[in-house]
Amino acid sequence: MLMRLRRPSVLLLSTLLPASLALAACGGSDSDEVKGLDAVTISGPVGEAPKLDWKSVMTAKKPAAKVITEGDGATLKKGDVVRVEFTLADGWTHKVPFDSYDATSLSTLVTVGTDKEPQSLTDLLSLGFADEIKAGQKVGSRIAVTVGSDVAFGGYLGSQAASLLAGLDIGNEDGLLFVADIAGIAGPEGTEEAAPAWAPKIVETDGAPTGLDFKGTPKPSGDLEVATLTKGSGPVVTKGQTILAHYLGQIPGADKPFDENYSKGTGLEAVVGGKDASVVKGWSQALVGLPVGSRVLIQIPPKLGYGDKAQGEDIPANSTLYFVVDILDAADTPPKPEPAPEATPTDGAAPTDGATDPSAEPSTDASTEE
């Protein structure tokens, strides 16, 4: 039976002290520990969760990468935004805290040769391997990366991001194994279809949408309009699922978008449809039922958008919203935990009538709640 010889007792959630203090390791024997990929055998086809056969406790510090399988797809170049499926395994416990192939997990986006600020749990975890996705590699490749948890996440251990890592039971100096599959260049994948007459023209730079051209476009119809420009080849998005999306939003007459994420190398994770939807109603009604890989252009009337409430200076009240949306991935949404029972407040702790601001405006991005 494998003995647990050395593992710091402090976990990531408790790292609120400076890293130099909190990451101190306990002493112990290293006799049953093996460095890097010598501790594990990785098998299985690209596109499916890898099979891991552990030989011993794995140690790792600085990142070390190895191409397990070389793909035969497009060659990556600097600046490409690629979609990556990945598995994270802990070399000490041999558990898999995260696997994007799981039905409730999304893949992540990595911009080749560029750093990014994490916007989600998958973004945060991808810091462990993102620098090893490099120009010259090919779509369809599988890459294994070993790295110490303190090296992978050291810059975030004293921040709010630590709470996202808390439930993964990763020690501060555990060796981590990432197995990353380069699934493809982020974008629509499927059969192209003709745009209808109501649709504005999509303006692109280097293949990515940068705006909408409304010249010659008829006035908004007042109804929800959905144009499928690329019909995806993936699974159909169902009500209540979480999607990973690229998007750009603009209103008629504006000379630039009010929001977009194509240029940022990040993807929006949003629940579409159902009581927990995190997007405007027009998004939910338009996207549920479409297959992953689709690119759609949506015309959203005010009643399914922001209604009679202005959103800052860029979206006046009663605006019709136009969105380009690429559905990059979809996953089942994990159920929300049962809320803890509320304690009865004392008179001094009771909230005032103004504790909730009814005039607070939602964000102007596509993740605004219904």
C-alpha positions in Angstrom: 0.0 0.0 0.0 1.3 3.4 -1.0 2.3 5.5 2.1 1.7 9.2 2.2 5.1 10.3 3.2 5.0 14.1 2.9 2.3 16.5 2.2 1.9 20.0 3.6 -1.1 20.3 5.9 -2.0 23.7 4.7 -4.5 23.7 1.8 -5.1 26.3 -0.8 -8.1 27.9 0.8 -6.1 28.8 3.9 -3.4 30.5 2.0 -4.1 34.0 3.1 -0.6 34.6 4.4 2.3 35.7 2.2 3.3 32.9 -0.1 6.8 32.7 1.4 5.2 31.8 4.8 2.2 29.7 3.8 4.0 27.4 1.3 6.5 26.0 3.8 6.7 22.2 3.5 6.8 19.7 6.3 9.8 17.4 6.4 9.7 13.8 5.5 11.2 11.0 3.4 11.3 11.1 -0.4 12.0 7.4 -0.9 8.7 6.5 -2.4 8.3 9.6 -4.5 9.0 9.8 -8.3 9.6 12.9 -10.3 7.3 14.0 -13.1 6.0 11.7 -15.7 8.1 8.8 -14.5 5.4 8.3 -11.8 2.5 7.7 -14.2 1.6 6.1 -17.5 -0.9 8.0 -19.7 -3.1 6.1 -22.2 -6.3 6.5 -24.2 -7.3 8.3 -27.4 -7.2 12.1 -27.8 -10.7 13.4 -27.4 -11.5 11.2 -24.4 -10.6 11.5 -20.8 -7.1 9.9 -20.4 -6.5 6.7 -18.4 -3.8 7.3 -15.7 -1.9 4.3 -14.3 0.1 5.5 -11.3 3.3 3.9 -10.1 4.1 6.1 -7.2 3.6 9.5 -5.6 4.5 12.2 -8.2 6.6 15.2 -7.3 6.9 18.2 -9.6 8.2 21.8 -9.3 9.0 23.7 -12.5 6.7 23.0 -15.4 7.8 20.1 -17.6 5.9 19.2 -20.8 5.8 16.3 -23.2 3.8 15.8 -26.4 2.0 12.4 -25.8 0.2 12.4 -29.2 1.0 14.7 -32.1 -2.2 15.8 -34.0 -2.6 16.2 -37.7 -4.8 19.3 -37.7 -4.0 22.9 -38.3 -0.7 24.2 -37.1 -1.0 26.8 -34.3 0.5 30.2 -34.6 1.0 32.9 -32.0 -2.3 34.7 -31.1 -4.5 31.8 -32.1 -7.3 31.2 -29.6 -7.7 27.4 -29.1 -10.2 25.3 -27.3 -8.6 22.8 -24.9 -10.1 19.8 -23.1 -8.1 18.9 -20.1 -7.8 16.6 -17.1 -6.1 17.7 -13.8 -4.8 15.0 -11.5 -3.1 15.3 -8.1 0.2 13.4 -8.0 -0.1 12.9 -4.2 -3.7 11.6 -3.9 -3.9 10.3 -7.5 -7.4 11.8 -7.5 -8.8 13.8 -10.5 -10.1 17.1 -9.1 -11.2 18.4 -12.5 -11.9 16.8 -15.9 -13.4 18.9 -18.7 -14.7 15.7 -20.3 -17.1 15.3 -17.4 -20.8 16.1 -18.3 -20.8 19.1 -15.9 -17.5 20.7 -17.0 -16.6 23.0 -19.9 -13.4 23.1 -21.9 -11.3 26.3 -21.7 -9.8 28.8 -24.1 -6.0 29.4 -24.4 -4.4 32.2 -26.5 -1.2 30.9 -27.9 1.8 32.8 -26.7 -0.3 35.3 -24.6 -1.1 35.5 -20.9 -4.6 36.1 -19.7 -6.4 37.0 -16.5 -8.5 34.1 -15.3 -12.3 34.7 -15.5 -13.5 31.3 -14.4 -12.4 28.1 -12.6 -11.3 26.5 -15.9 -9.3 29.6 -16.8 -7.6 29.5 -13.4 -6.8 25.8 -13.7 -5.5 26.3 -17.2 -2.6 28.4 -15.8 -1.0 25.1 -15.1 -0.5 24.2 -18.7 -1.4 27.2 -20.9 2.3 28.2 -21.5 2.9 24.8 -22.9 0.4 25.3 -25.7 2.8 26.7 -28.3 3.0 27.9 -31.9 4.0 25.1 -34.2 1.9 22.5 -32.3 -1.1 21.0 -34.2 -4.8 20.6 -33.5 -5.5 17.1 -32.2 -2.3 16.9 -30.1 -2.3 15.7 -26.5 0.2 17.3 -24.1 1.1 16.2 -20.6 2.4 18.8 -18.2 3.7 18.3 -14.6 4.1 21.2 -12.3 4.0 22.0 -8.6 0.8 23.5 -7.3 2.7 26.4 -5.7 4.3 27.2 -9.1 1.1 26.8 -11.1 -1.1 29.0 -8.8 1.4 30.8 -6.6 0.3 34.2 -7.9 -3.3 33.7 -6.9 -3.0 31.9 -3.6 -3.6 35.0 -1.5 -6.5 36.2 -3.6 -10.2 35.5 -4.0 -9.3 32.9 -6.6 -8.1 30.6 -3.7 -11.8 30.0 -2.8 -12.3 28.4 -6.3 -9.4 26.0 -5.6 -10.5 25.2 -2.0 -12.8 22.3 -2.9 -10.2 20.5 -5.0 -8.1 19.2 -2.0 -4.8 20.2 -3.6 -1.9 20.6 -1.1 0.3 23.7 -1.5 3.2 21.7 -2.8 1.5 18.7 -4.5 2.8 17.7 -7.9 0.1 18.2 -10.5 -0.5 16.5 -13.8 -2.3 18.1 -16.6 -3.3 16.2 -19.7 -4.4 18.7 -22.3 -6.0 17.9 -25.7 -5.9 20.7 -28.3 -9.5 20.3 -29.6 -9.5 23.1 -32.2 -9.2 26.7 -33.1 -12.0 28.5 -31.2 -14.8 29.4 -33.6 -17.8 28.0 -35.5 -17.5 24.4 -36.7 -20.1 23.1 -39.1 -22.0 23.9 -42.3 -22.3 27.5 -43.4 -25.7 28.9 -44.2 -26.8 32.1 -46.0 -27.7 35.2 -44.0 -31.3 36.5 -44.2 -32.1 40.0 -45.4 -32.7 41.4 -41.9 -29.2 40.6 -40.8 -26.4 43.2 -40.6 -23.1 42.4 -42.1 -20.4 41.1 -39.7 -17.2 43.1 -39.9 -14.1 40.9 -39.3 -10.4 41.4 -38.7 -8.1 38.4 -39.1 -11.2 36.2 -39.1 -12.7 37.4 -35.8 -15.8 39.6 -35.6 -15.1 43.2 -34.6 -18.4 44.9 -35.4 -21.6 45.0 -37.3 -22.4 47.0 -40.4 -26.0 48.1 -40.5 -25.9 49.8 -43.9 -28.9 48.7 -45.9 -30.4 46.7 -43.0 -34.1 47.1 -42.5 -35.5 48.5 -39.3 -35.9 46.0 -36.4 -39.0 43.9 -36.7 -39.9 44.0 -33.0 -39.6 40.3 -32.8 -36.9 37.9 -31.8 -35.0 37.0 -35.0 -32.3 34.2 -35.2 -30.1 33.6 -38.2 -27.9 30.5 -38.1 -24.8 31.4 -40.1 -23.0 28.2 -39.3 -25.0 25.1 -38.2 -22.8 23.3 -35.7 -22.0 19.6 -35.7 -21.9 19.2 -31.9 -24.6 18.2 -29.4 -27.7 20.3 -29.1 -27.9 22.8 -26.3 -30.7 22.0 -23.8 -32.6 24.2 -21.4 -30.6 25.0 -18.3 -27.2 24.0 -19.6 -24.1 26.2 -19.3 -22.5 27.2 -22.5 -19.0 28.5 -23.4 -19.4 31.3 -26.0 -17.7 34.0 -27.9 -20.0 37.0 -28.6 -20.3 40.6 -29.8 -23.2 42.9 -29.1 -24.1 46.1 -30.9 -27.1 48.3 -31.4 -28.3 49.9 -34.7 -26.6 53.3 -35.4 -23.7 52.6 -33.0 -20.2 52.9 -34.5 -18.8 50.1 -32.3 -19.9 47.2 -30.2 -21.1 47.8 -26.6 -19.4 44.6 -25.6 -17.5 41.7 -27.0 -15.0 39.0 -26.0 -13.5 37.8 -29.3 -10.5 40.1 -28.9 -9.9 39.1 -25.2 -9.2 35.4 -25.7 -11.8 34.5 -23.1 -15.1 32.7 -23.3 -18.4 33.6 -21.6 -19.7 30.8 -19.3 -23.5 31.3 -19.1 -26.6 29.3 -18.2 -29.2 29.5 -20.9 -32.9 28.7 -20.3 -34.6 27.7 -17.1 -35.0 29.4 -13.8 -31.3 29.8 -13.3 -30.6 31.5 -16.7 -27.8 34.1 -16.4 -28.5 35.9 -19.7 -31.2 38.1 -21.2 -34.3 36.2 -22.3 -33.5 36.7 -25.9 -30.3 34.7 -25.6 -32.0 31.8 -23.9 -34.8 31.6 -26.4 -32.4 31.9 -29.4 -29.7 29.5 -28.3 -31.5 26.6 -26.6 -32.0 23.9 -29.3 -28.9 24.9 -31.4 -26.0 22.6 -31.8 -22.5 23.3 -30.3 -20.3 24.7 -33.1 -23.0 27.1 -34.3 -22.5 30.8 -35.1 -25.8 32.7 -34.9 -26.8 36.3 -35.4 -29.6 37.4 -33.0 -32.0 40.4 -33.1 -33.4 40.8 -29.6 -36.4 43.2 -29.1 -36.4 45.4 -26.0 -39.0 43.1 -24.2 -36.5 40.2 -24.4 -33.5 42.4 -23.6 -33.1 45.3 -21.2 -36.6 46.8 -21.8 -37.1 50.4 -20.8 -33.9 50.5 -18.7 -30.9 52.2 -20.2 -27.5 50.4 -19.7 -25.0 53.1 -19.2 -24.3 55.4 -22.2 -24.0 52.7 -24.8 -27.4 51.1 -24.6 -30.4 53.6 -24.4 -33.7 52.5 -23.0 -35.9 50.4 -25.4 -32.9 49.3 -27.6 -33.0 46.4 -30.0 -29.9 44.4 -29.4 -27.9 42.5 -32.1 -25.5 39.8 -31.1 -23.1 37.5 -32.9 -22.7 34.3 -30.8 -20.4 31.3 -31.3 -21.4 28.3 -29.2 -18.1 26.7 -28.4 -19.1 24.1 -25.8 -22.0 23.1 -23.5 -22.2 21.2 -20.3 -24.9 20.2 -17.8 -25.2 22.8 -15.0 -24.4 21.3 -11.5 -27.3 21.7 -9.1 -27.0 24.5 -6.6 -26.4 23.5 -3.0 -29.3 23.8 -0.6 -29.2 27.2 1.0 -28.3 27.3 4.7 -31.2 28.2 7.0 -31.2 31.9 7.8 -30.6 32.9 11.4 -33.2 35.2 13.0 -31.6 38.6 13.1 -31.6 40.6 16.3 -33.1 44.1 16.2 -29.7 45.6 15.8 -28.8 43.3 13.0 -32.0 43.5 11.0 -31.5 44.9 7.5 -33.0 48.3 6.7 -35.6 48.8 3.9 -32.7 50.2 1.8 -30.5 47.1 2.1 -31.3 46.1 -1.4 -31.0 48.8 -4.0 -33.9 48.4 -6.4 -32.4 50.9 -8.8 -29.2 48.9 -9.3 -28.6 48.3 -13.0 -27.5 45.0 -14.4 -24.2 44.7 -16.3 -24.2 45.5 -20.0 -22.5 42.3 -21.0 -24.4 39.2 -22.2 -24.4 37.6 -18.8 -27.0 39.9 -17.4 -29.7 38.0 -15.5 -33.3 37.9 -16.8 
